[in-house]
Amino acid sequence: METKGYYAAVGFFVIVFLSIGLIIGLWLSVGVSTKSYHYYIIYIKESVAGLSVSAPVKYNGVDVGAVKKMALNAQNPNQVEILVAVEENTPITTATRATLNMQGLTGIAYIALFNDKEVEAKPLSVQPGQKYPVIKSSPSLLTRMDVAVEHMADSFHSIVESINTVFNQKNGELFQDTLSNINAITGNLKENNDRLNRILKNLDISTEKMPALMNNVSQGMEQFKQVSLEANSTIQTINNELLPLFINVFGNIDGLTLRLDDFTQQLSDNPSLLIRGQAPLPLGPGETSSAGMKTRN
């Protein structure tokens, strides 16, 4: 009887210890979290290859949550709808953006959250028709690189087409003609090299003589200035001395001309003036004609 009770007690303690060990193992493997999470929806317009459920969600490189679910958007199959759980103290606002990043060389993808400084940060709320708030997404680095490479390829293609347009057959012929003309000009320059050397030598000599020439020009200008001063003095003398004399002479000539005009008019009216002379003036009151003397009463 005592033996059976001993085995029963041993079995009981073994079961208890096994249960405790199993609970501890589950706790260590799964972990017990006391953090609270908020759920958000992210719509990504690119491939999410490498991203899996339970993949980390990082805000500025810090783990703040995990991916809970991924599926195609029922309304737009070109978008992937991702449900993420983020710690409640994470500053998720209208300025928060989500993008797909790769971790190291392993190619493991995760969701990266960051703040767009060009957008005003406001509390993020649930929009009509949505179950959870939606965090807007931005293209990943690989997508941006792919778009940049595509643009570069288009630009390179445009450059090649432009080059082909420039170097078509007609322009090629014109280019050949231009090269021929340049060769001809070069040949002429080579043939006239001695002549150009002489011209340059003469130009050098002329340049050396230029100061003397400028000095002669300066002296000529000084002499011209002196002559101008003397001419001004002569003109001033004529104005002050000769011009009044000429004016007086011309005035006398003008008076003589008037008297000649008057005499000519009288002679025209009475030609006998050439024989009898001019008639005496009529006598005034109290005058007599005897002896040509005047008497008064």
Beta strands, then each sheet from edge to edge (+ up, - down):
strand 1: 37-44
strand 2: 56-59
strand 3: 62-72
strand 4: 80-87
strand 5: 96-103
strand 6: 108-115
strand 7: 134-137
sheet 1: 1+ 4- 3+ 2- 6- 5+ 7+ 1+
end
